Amino acid sequence: MSLKTDFLIVGAGIVGLSIARKLSEKFCDSKITIIEKEPEAAFHASGRNSGVLHAGFYYHAGSLKAKFTVRGNRAMTDYCLANGIELNPCGKVVVAKDETELDGIYELKRRGDQNGVTLDLIDENELNTIEPNAKTFQKALFSPTTSSVNPRLVCRHIAENFPRNVDILFDRLFKKLENDFVVTNKEKIEFKYLYNAAGLYADKVAQSFDVGKQYTMIPFKGIYLPYKDNNLLKRHVYPVPNLKNPFLGVHFTKTVDQHVKIGPTAIPGFWRENYDFKSRFDAAEFLEIIARQAKLFLFNNFNFRSLAFEELRKYNRKYFINESAKLLKHLDTDNFGNYLSPGIRAQLLNKRTSELVMDFVVDHGPRSTHVLNSVSPAFTTAFPFAEFIVKKSEGNYD
Ligand SMILES: Cc1cc2nc3c(=O)[nH]c(=O)nc-3n(C[C@H](O)[C@H](O)[C@H](O)COP(=O)(O)OP(=O)(O)OC[C@H]3O[C@@H](n4cnc5c(N)ncnc54)[C@H](O)[C@@H]3O)c2cc1C
């Protein structure tokens, strides 16, 4: 069987869906087809994240993340409000454990100011009013525009409200490129232009187009534990992160339905969809990723050794909970429930420099655009990021 489309998008996560949304606005007479290997949208990172709409103060001015987070937060908020999708405008505080973290607080404030983010530098008394259970050393940050959504509901709403020129084909695996066709597990698809938004497999899809050969994906698993008392906190409480890593550290999230959870971790995964100890196991991937991690461990690139040890320790429930307890005045460490469903970050590694790539990467190939490294906060940034991707690729259309 074969199909014909104008625009073919690989992946029905938030990025693929947002690209389809943008294309359908711009090219209302073109046929847009999304292929998704799972039976529903947002099956991976887009449906398994913390659901936080970030404000935009973590990122270096000039980065794509900095460019799109403030606008993305606003655009996603407007989309939710306009469509009756629940949003919790709870805000967040970032706290310092001790004196050594104060520089991190000031650096985040500087970055926030450069990126045009509303962000207040507060003292302990102000923190006490804003989030009475959070504790800090002298200074903290308050971000009133950080909020929460249910990411799966947002994606479902987008997927169910496309105009008639957009089709989503589920259970369709991109297998390879063959001349002018994409071969899936069910058919061949002839396309004019392709967008690769395949998340954990974006590097593999890109490499079929001879794009991104210097990159590979390293999966990092984020696990969560729910707290049983919703009154523990009113807002998100985050630590000062290690700004050399793309992860934000174990924090408390206030979910859209007022629950409280801790996580996510950034534990190195052993295969891409390594959600638990056996499902979706792929021997070839396992061997490739283990070999890559062994090399990073041996040469200790970007301090991988201590990152791996520190993160693997968080599989120990008690250790994980005790880490989070450092952010609060009161926490009943026995009051956590069972593990929630984990998420896996599709973190890009540059094989030439052995460094984790910090910013989003968008690259072009023949008749195609590839979104590599759509890590956090790509959920928050999805709408303006998709607009940028489509605009950037227009010069590449024949
Ligand atoms: C634990 C965790 C917490 C996070 N927290 C936040 C947060 O609070 N706020 C925020 O803004 N961001 C957060 N993020 C980041 C955010 O979730 C991602 O940046 C975003 O979801 C990426 O979207 P995506 O569409 O690129 O990828 P995905 O959602 O992974 O979508 C890719 C899709 O491509 C499909 N696919 C892959 N290969 C193929 C193939 N060969 N053929 C067909 N289909 C294929 C997959 O099945 C998948 O559905 C978090 C991420 C994680 C993992």
Ligand as a Chemical Component Dictionary entry (heavy atoms), coordinates in Angstrom:
data_LIG
# 
_chem_comp.id                   LIG 
_chem_comp.type                 NON-POLYMER 
_chem_comp.pdbx_formal_charge   0 
_chem_comp.three_letter_code    LIG 
# 
loop_
_chem_comp_atom.comp_id 
_chem_comp_atom.atom_id 
_chem_comp_atom.alt_atom_id 
_chem_comp_atom.type_symbol 
_chem_comp_atom.charge 
_chem_comp_atom.model_Cartn_x 
_chem_comp_atom.model_Cartn_y 
_chem_comp_atom.model_Cartn_z 
_chem_comp_atom.pdbx_ordinal 
LIG C1  C1  C 0 10.874 13.288 33.314 1  
LIG C2  C2  C 0 10.667 14.492 32.440 2  
LIG C3  C3  C 0 10.183 15.681 32.990 3  
LIG C4  C4  C 0 10.008 16.811 32.178 4  
LIG N1  N1  N 0 9.410  17.922 32.708 5  
LIG C5  C5  C 0 9.117  18.958 31.887 6  
LIG C6  C6  C 0 8.385  20.064 32.367 7  
LIG O1  O1  O 0 7.953  20.084 33.523 8  
LIG N2  N2  N 0 8.149  21.105 31.522 9  
LIG C7  C7  C 0 8.599  21.109 30.226 10 
LIG O2  O2  O 0 8.391  22.091 29.520 11 
LIG N3  N3  N 0 9.265  20.044 29.732 12 
LIG C8  C8  C 0 9.503  18.969 30.523 13 
LIG N4  N4  N 0 10.131 17.870 30.024 14 
LIG C9  C9  C 0 10.559 17.873 28.628 15 
LIG C10 C10 C 0 9.395  17.582 27.686 16 
LIG O3  O3  O 0 8.600  16.541 28.142 17 
LIG C11 C11 C 0 9.985  17.253 26.321 18 
LIG O4  O4  O 0 10.911 18.255 25.998 19 
LIG C12 C12 C 0 8.932  17.189 25.242 20 
LIG O5  O5  O 0 7.874  16.369 25.648 21 
LIG C13 C13 C 0 9.543  16.671 23.951 22 
LIG O6  O6  O 0 8.517  16.483 23.038 23 
LIG P1  P1  P 0 8.754  15.685 21.694 24 
LIG O7  O7  O 0 7.500  15.781 20.924 25 
LIG O8  O8  O 0 10.014 16.165 21.062 26 
LIG O9  O9  O 0 9.092  14.191 22.141 27 
LIG P2  P2  P 0 8.141  12.976 22.536 28 
LIG O10 O10 O 0 7.053  13.378 23.414 29 
LIG O11 O11 O 0 9.049  11.887 23.016 30 
LIG O12 O12 O 0 7.504  12.555 21.152 31 
LIG C14 C14 C 0 8.215  11.848 20.158 32 
LIG C15 C15 C 0 7.241  10.883 19.516 33 
LIG O13 O13 O 0 7.882  10.281 18.410 34 
LIG C16 C16 C 0 7.451  8.933  18.336 35 
LIG N5  N5  N 0 8.445  8.175  17.575 36 
LIG C17 C17 C 0 9.734  7.918  17.923 37 
LIG N6  N6  N 0 10.338 7.171  16.972 38 
LIG C18 C18 C 0 9.409  6.967  16.000 39 
LIG C19 C19 C 0 9.439  6.259  14.772 40 
LIG N7  N7  N 0 10.539 5.631  14.335 41 
LIG N8  N8  N 0 8.300  6.215  14.015 42 
LIG C20 C20 C 0 7.161  6.857  14.435 43 
LIG N9  N9  N 0 7.085  7.539  15.612 44 
LIG C21 C21 C 0 8.196  7.601  16.380 45 
LIG C22 C22 C 0 7.377  8.500  19.788 46 
LIG O14 O14 O 0 6.556  7.363  19.965 47 
LIG C23 C23 C 0 6.837  9.753  20.443 48 
LIG O15 O15 O 0 5.431  9.732  20.581 49 
LIG C24 C24 C 0 10.348 16.730 30.812 50 
LIG C25 C25 C 0 10.822 15.534 30.260 51 
LIG C26 C26 C 0 10.959 14.423 31.058 52 
LIG C27 C27 C 0 11.407 13.133 30.440 53 
# 
loop_
_chem_comp_bond.comp_id 
_chem_comp_bond.atom_id_1 
_chem_comp_bond.atom_id_2 
_chem_comp_bond.value_order 
_chem_comp_bond.pdbx_ordinal 
LIG C1  C2  SING 1  
LIG C2  C3  SING 2  
LIG C2  C26 DOUB 3  
LIG C3  C4  DOUB 4  
LIG C4  N1  SING 5  
LIG C4  C24 SING 6  
LIG N1  C5  DOUB 7  
LIG C5  C6  SING 8  
LIG C5  C8  SING 9  
LIG C6  O1  DOUB 10 
LIG C6  N2  SING 11 
LIG N2  C7  SING 12 
LIG C7  O2  DOUB 13 
LIG C7  N3  SING 14 
LIG N3  C8  DOUB 15 
LIG C8  N4  SING 16 
LIG N4  C9  SING 17 
LIG N4  C24 SING 18 
LIG C9  C10 SING 19 
LIG C10 O3  SING 20 
LIG C10 C11 SING 21 
LIG C11 O4  SING 22 
LIG C11 C12 SING 23 
LIG C12 O5  SING 24 
LIG C12 C13 SING 25 
LIG C13 O6  SING 26 
LIG O6  P1  SING 27 
LIG P1  O7  DOUB 28 
LIG P1  O8  SING 29 
LIG P1  O9  SING 30 
LIG O9  P2  SING 31 
LIG P2  O10 DOUB 32 
LIG P2  O11 SING 33 
LIG P2  O12 SING 34 
LIG O12 C14 SING 35 
LIG C14 C15 SING 36 
LIG C15 O13 SING 37 
LIG C15 C23 SING 38 
LIG O13 C16 SING 39 
LIG C16 N5  SING 40 
LIG C16 C22 SING 41 
LIG N5  C17 SING 42 
LIG N5  C21 SING 43 
LIG C17 N6  DOUB 44 
LIG N6  C18 SING 45 
LIG C18 C19 SING 46 
LIG C18 C21 DOUB 47 
LIG C19 N7  SING 48 
LIG C19 N8  DOUB 49 
LIG N8  C20 SING 50 
LIG C20 N9  DOUB 51 
LIG N9  C21 SING 52 
LIG C22 O14 SING 53 
LIG C22 C23 SING 54 
LIG C23 O15 SING 55 
LIG C24 C25 DOUB 56 
LIG C25 C26 SING 57 
LIG C26 C27 SING 58 
# 
